Amino acid sequence: MVISVMYFERFRVKKLEDYFKSKGIPVEPMKLRELRVSKITEMLEGFSLIDQRTRSLMDEARRERNEIVHEIANPDTIDKGKAKKMIEKAIECLQALRAA
């Protein structure tokens, strides 16, 4: 479940990299990966590569992932319903990134 959020986080870096390349702007992929997740999301929205709803979903999924990671020491305490919703949000984010 945590991997689902990490996957769309990686995918959004790729989306931003592809955007810069399509505009003829030289970019170093490693430099993009060093940016904070919130900055990458902000840039995607600023360049109209995602909408406000998708940005909100990404932020929610990331927050939920962080909560789960901190609870992982005792897997029995993880709220399965919450984890399922996080995965569903991550899938929706991936679909939005592909469509944009």
C-alpha positions in Angstrom: 0.0 0.0 0.0 2.8 2.4 0.8 4.4 1.6 -2.6 1.3 2.8 -4.4 1.9 6.3 -3.2 5.7 6.1 -3.9 4.9 5.0 -7.4 2.7 8.0 -8.3 5.3 10.2 -6.6 7.9 8.9 -9.0 5.5 9.1 -11.9 4.8 12.8 -11.3 8.5 13.6 -11.4 8.6 11.8 -14.8 5.5 13.9 -15.9 7.3 17.1 -15.0 10.5 16.0 -16.7 8.6 15.1 -19.9 6.9 18.6 -19.8 10.2 20.4 -19.6 11.6 18.3 -22.5 8.5 19.0 -24.6 9.2 22.7 -24.2 12.9 22.3 -25.0 14.0 23.2 -21.5 17.1 21.2 -20.5 16.6 19.5 -17.2 18.6 17.1 -15.0 16.3 14.3 -13.8 18.3 13.9 -10.6 17.7 17.6 -9.8 14.0 17.2 -10.1 14.0 14.1 -7.9 15.7 16.2 -5.2 12.8 18.6 -5.0 10.3 18.3 -2.2 7.2 16.4 -3.1 5.1 19.4 -2.4 7.2 21.5 -4.8 6.8 19.0 -7.6 3.0 18.9 -7.1 2.9 22.7 -7.0 4.8 22.9 -10.3 2.5 20.3 -11.9 -0.5 22.3 -11.0 1.2 25.6 -12.0 1.9 24.2 -15.5 -1.7 22.9 -15.7 -0.5 19.3 -15.8 -2.9 18.4 -12.9 -5.9 20.1 -11.5 -6.7 21.2 -8.0 -8.6 18.1 -7.2 -5.7 15.8 -8.2 -3.3 18.0 -6.2 -5.6 17.5 -3.2 -5.8 13.8 -3.7 -2.0 13.6 -3.9 -1.5 15.5 -0.7 -4.1 13.4 1.1 -2.6 10.1 -0.1 0.9 11.3 0.9 -0.3 12.3 4.4 -2.1 9.0 4.9 1.0 7.1 3.7 3.1 9.0 6.2 0.7 8.1 9.0 0.7 4.4 8.0 4.5 4.3 7.8 4.8 5.7 11.4 2.4 3.0 12.6 4.1 0.1 10.7 6.0 -1.0 13.8 2.8 -2.7 14.8 0.9 -3.7 11.6 -2.1 -4.8 13.7 -2.9 -1.2 14.4 -3.1 -0.1 10.8 -6.7 0.8 9.8 -7.4 -1.5 6.8 -10.2 0.8 5.5 -7.9 3.8 5.6 -5.2 1.9 3.8 -7.6 0.9 1.1 -8.8 4.5 0.6 -5.1 5.6 0.3 -4.5 3.0 -2.4 -7.6 4.1 -4.2 -6.5 7.7 -4.1 -3.0 6.7 -5.4 -4.6 4.9 -8.3 -6.8 7.9 -9.1 -3.7 10.1 -9.0 -1.9 7.8 -11.4 -4.8 7.9 -13.8 -4.9 11.7 -13.6 -1.2 11.9 -14.4 -1.6 9.7 -17.4 -4.6 11.7 -18.7 -2.9 15.1 -18.3 
